[in-house]
Structure formats: C-alpha cells, structure tokens
Amino acid sequence: MKILHIANFGFNKQGAHFYCTDRKISAGLIENGHFVYDYSFRDMARMGTIFKTKKLGAGNANKEILKIVDNLQPDLILIGHSDLLHYSTLIHIRKSHPRTKIAFWFVDWLCEPSKIKFIKSIAPYLDAIFCTTGGELLMQFKLPSNKISYMPNISSKAVESLSQFDKVDNKIGLVFFGTVYKDPEREQFLKELIKELDENFSYFGAFDTNTVYGHHYLDILASARCGLNLSRRNDIELYSSDRIIQLTGNGLLTFTPEIPGFQKLYQNDEVVYFKDAYDLAEKYYYFDENYDEAFRVAKKGWEKTHQSYNAKRITQFMLEVTFDQPLSEAYEWAHEVYA
C-alpha cells in the first residue's frame, strides 16, 4: 500500500530523538512491504510562516496535507501526535478520497483535557484509534463509526541495539531518566530511593542533573545493569511511557511499578515488579547478589520486547484492525480491541 504518515518527526531536534515512536512506525510499515511518505506536521507548520511558529503556520500545514493526498492517493493516512491537524482537513479527505482509510495513534496517558479534546474532535472521521492507554480512558473515544485499540510501545533492533544482560562490568547499578517537574509524587519516590540505594542509583533529568538525548542516552544505557521504568502515572490500565521498551529492549534488568494489567505484557520472570521505593531497593539488592537470576530475567525481558513488541509486528496489527482483517496472531493485548 501507499501510506501517508503524518506525525512529529522532529526535524528541528537534529537527530536527538531518533529513537521516538514515529520513526519506528514508519520503519515497521516499510518492513511489512509498504511505501511510506513521512510528513512532519509541526516542522511544516513552522516553515509555513516567517515567524517560525507552529500555531501561525498550522493553516498552511493543513493545506499541504490536502495537496499530498491528491498527489499520492494513499490507501491509508496514519496520524500521530499532530494536535494542530484540523478536523476540517479530514472532512475534505473523506469527501474527495472516500476509499482512503484514516487511523490515529497516540503514545501517552489519556488524562490531559487538551489531548482528550483534540482526539474527540477528529474521532468521527477516523477508521481506527490506537493508544498506549487501555481500559475506560481508551473507551471514551469509541464511536459506532470507528474501532479503538490499545497498542504497546514499539521496539526496533536497529534502535534498541544493546544486550546489557551479557555485560558484567557496568559502572551504573540502577539508572533512571526523567524529570520531577510538577510531579511531587515521583520526586518523593526518587528521594526515598536515593536514600536507600545511594551510589548504586544514578539519575538524569531530575533534581540537579541534565536531561540526556540521542546517542548520549544510549551511552549511559550501555554503562548500566538495571533500569527504572517510572512514568508520571503508574495507575492507568496498561500504560507506560516508552521507557519500558528502551530499558528492556537494551537488555537492562528492568524494575517497574505494578501497573494495572501490565502482567499481560510482561510477566514476573521478564521484569521486576515493585510496590514502593523500599520494596524496589530490597529487590535490587537481591538481584545484585544473585547474578544468574538477574541475567535470566533481563534476557527474558529483552526477548519479549523484541519478539512481541517490534515495529513490524505492531504495525501489522494496526493494519489488520484498520482494514477489518482477522488478527493473524494471538496478540498479547488483543483483549483491548473494540470494533
């Protein structure tokens, strides 16, 4: 098929976000044999005005999409994180190209009013919606005219290229990436963990440390044995940030909160679940003393990520749902598909 992929490819980041989901989705679609035309909405919006602001240039970016659709005649338009895309653009496409399927993906937790408002504004014109949030928060977008589904975060062996479980000389014990800005709960958790683990715990982006991106991020992962998967919200059905993929996919022994429903994706022998900072610290020291068991869990988590949540498999699933095809595999998250 010919696929127009409208997303935030971040050309203005100069490659610092090369491991983000939009590029993995395009790569997975190509791996499945399709032609993909990438359109970076925010970058085109910035280029559409002399002031280089995306809001002022949004109108031009929407007009560009209509021109591309006329020239490309895509079988599928796939939209991700393009909150300045206007529903009138989709109405026009529906009228002028009625055979073209339109689907939307979103990798975040569905609690912010502005994000919910945007998705609801375009939902009537979509054939399918895919989100990394499950349960009732996902169901709010279900309409008689569309299908909605949970989707896991996506891995790629070309990006998650490390196998840390094979290394024994790591400089960092447990590593965390993320901020505590406007997040008192996570700030308190990290303070407790710092007190419990001391020099065994390294963090980047929180408190007085700088955030790292690009290959510098991978360099730090390559120095670590264990990783902490701690999202801003850890009480949402099936939701985690893509940190879960970046840690398990690079072979780190990954510690994660007991996220509702998450054991359908990762079992107890693939990641280490914890209840609070003290439980995490106790389990960290246990695995620090039991290398063989830590090796087995980290390797099984790495295998699960690359076998089950790779870009080719997940984009295959997205296409099957969007085009009303029978599911070709027993996807671990198929219970969260609503037709």
N, C-alpha and C positions, 0 to 999 in steps of 0.2 A: 504493500500500500504506500501511498504518499501521505505523509503526516506532517502537519504544521504544529510545531511545539512552541507555544507562547509561554515564556517563563522569565525568571530573573537570572540570567546567566552571568551577571556581574562583570561585564567587560571593564568597568571602571575600577575593579578591585585588582587588576593586573595579575591575575592568577592566584591571589591569596586564598580564594575559596574554591580551589579546583576540585575539592572532594565533596561538593554540595550535591544535593539530590537531582537537580535539573539535568546536569550533565550525565549523571548515571542513568537516568530515564532515557535520554536520547541514545546513549550507548547501548542500552538493553534493547531498545526498539530496532536499532540497526543490526544488532546481533541476531535478532529474530527475522531479519531479511527485509526490513522496510526502509524506505527513503525518508529521512527526517530533515525538515527545514527548521532550524532554530531561529526564533525571533525573541530578542531580549527587550521586553516591553519597556522597562524602566530606562534602559540606555537609549532606546529610540525616542522616548519621551524627552529625555534631557537634550538630545540632539535636535529636537523639534523647535527649540526656541533659543534666541540669543542669550537668554538669561540662564540657560543650562539647568533649569529646574523641572523636575518630572511632572509636577502638577500643571504648570503652564503648558507643557508640551504634550499632555495626555491626549488632547484632541487630535493632534497630528499623528500620534502613535496609533490611535484607533483607526484613523483613515488609512494608514499604511497597511493595517491588517486586511482591510477590505480589498486593497489592491493586490496583496499577496494571494489572497484566496481566489481572486479572479484569475491570476496568472498560474497558480499552482493547481487549482481544482483538487484540493486534498480529500482523501477518503475520511480522514479523521483530523479534527483540531483538538489538541490536548493543551489545556491551560493550567498553569501552576503559579501561585503567588503573584498574580498580576492584578492588584487591587484597584488599579486605575482603568482597567478594562470596563467599558460601559455596556450595560445590557442591551442598549440600542444597537450596538455593533453585532451582537449575537442575533438579535431580531432580523437585522438585514441579511445576515448569512443564512438564517433559517429560510427566509423567503427566496433568496437568489440561488441557494445551493441546498435544496431540501434533502438530498441524499447524503450529505456530509454529516457524519457523527461528530458530536461535541462532548468532550469529557473534561473533568476538572480534578486536579489533585492538590492536596494540602497537607504539609508535614508540620503540624503544630497542634497544640491543645486548643479546643474549641470553647473558650470561655470569654474571650475579649469581645465586647459588644460590636466594635467596628468590623471585626473579621466576620462575625456572625451575620451582620447586616449585609456585607458585601456578598457573601456566599448565597444568602437568601435572595438577593437581588438578581442573581444570574441563574439560580437553580431551575426556574421554569423553562429555561432554554437549553438545558444540559441533558444528555442521554445518561450520563453516569457521573457520580461524585465519589472520589476516593480520599480518605483521610486517615492519618495515623492516630486518630482518636476513635474509640469504639463506644458501644453502649448507647445510652439515652442521648448523649451530646451529639452523636452521629445521626440519630434518628430524626432530629429536628429538621433535617434537610430533605426528608423523604416526601416525594410527591407522586401522584398517580402516573406522571409522565416520565419519571426518572428511576434509575437504580442507584443505590448507595452502598458503599462497602468500606470496611476497614482495609488499610494497606499497611504492611510493615515498612520500617525504614529499610533502605536499599544498600546492598554491598556491591563492591566490584573488586575483583582480584588485582586489577590494574591500579587501584587506589589503596585499598586495604591490603597491602602487599607484604606486611611483616608476619613473622611467626614467632612471637616472643616466648611462647612456651618452650621453645628449643634452647633458649639462652639461659645461662646460669650466672653471668657476671653483670647483672643490671645494677646501675648506680641508684635508681629510684625504686623504692618499695611500692608504695601506692601513690598514684597520680590522679589529680582532678583538674579539669578545665571548666571554668565558668565564673561568673561574677556573683556578687551578693547584693548588687544594686537594687534597692527597693524590694529586697527579699529577706526579711528578718528571720524567717524560719530556716532557710538554708544557711544564713550567716551563723545562727546559733548552733546548728548541726556541725558546721565546719570548725567552729571554735572548740566544741567538745571533742571532735576528732583530732584536732591539733594537740590538744592536751593529752589525749590517750596514746597517740602514735608518735608524737614528737618528730624526730628526724626521719622516721620511716614514711612520713607523709609529705608530699610536695604538691603544690597547687599553683595554678597560673590563671590570672584574671581576677582573682579575689583578693581583697584587702590591699596590700601594698605591692602586689605583683602585676606585671604586664600580661595582657592577653597575647597569645601567640597564634599565628596563622601560617598557611602554606607549608612549605617543606620544614620550616622550623618546628611546626606542630608534630610532624612525623618524626623528626629527630628526637624529640622528647619522648614520644611513644616508644621509640627504639631503645631508649635508656631505662624503660620501666618494666617491672614484672607484673604489677597489678594495676587495675584502673577502677575508678569510682564512677558509676553511672548514676548521677543525681540530677534529675530535671527540676525545673521550677515547680512543677506539680507532679506528685507521685501517687495521687489518689484517683486518677482518671483511668477508666477502663482501657487497658491495653496500650496506654500512651507512654512513650518515652521519646526523648529527643534522639537525634541520630547519633548521639554519643555512644549508645549501646552498640551500634554497628562498628563505629571506629575503634572501640576497645576490643570487643570480641573478635572482630574481623582481622585485627592485627595480632591476635593470639595472646592478649593480656588476660590474666585471671581477673574476671570482672565481677565486682561487687555491686549489687543493685537492690533498691528497696523492694518490698513485697507489693508491687504494682498490681491492682486488681486484674485478674485474668491473664497475667503475663506468663504464667506457667504453661499456657497453651503454646507459647512461642519458645520459651527457654525453660527446660526442666532443671531440677535441683542438681543434677550432675553436669550441667552445662554453664551455669553461672552460680554465684554465691548470693543467696538472698539474706538480707538482714532486716532487723526490726528498728534499730536505733543506732546511734553512734557507738554505744558501749558494746552492743552485740556485734557490730562491724569490727571493732577493734579486737574483740576476743577471737572472732573467726579469722581475722588477718593473722594474728599470732599463731593460731593453729596451723594454717596453711604454710606459714613461714617455717614451721618446724616439720611439716610433712610434705616434702618436695614432690614425691611421687604422686600423691593425691592431687596436689595443686597442678601438676603437669597434666594429669588426666582430665580434670575439669576444664582447664584453659583450652586444651586441644579439642575437647568435645564442643565447647562453645564456639571455637573457631570453625570447626567443621559444620556445625549447624548454621552459622551465619552465611558461609559460602555456599552451602548446598541448598538451603531453603530460602534465603533472602537475597539472592543475587539478582542483578538487574534484568537478566534475560528471563528468569522465571517470573518475577513480579510483573514485568511489562507484558508478558504472555498472559498472565492472569487478568490484567487490566483490559487487554484487548478482548479476551473471551467474555468478560462481563459487559463491556460496552457494546459488543456486536451480537449479544444474545446467543453466544455459543455455549455448549455444555462445558463444564470445567474439565480440563484434560488431566488434572491431578487432584490428589487429596490435599489441598492447601490447608495448612495448619489454622488459618484464620477464616475458612470458608463459612463458618457459622455466623460470621458478621457480614454476610452478603444479603441485601434486601432488594428484591426485584419488584 
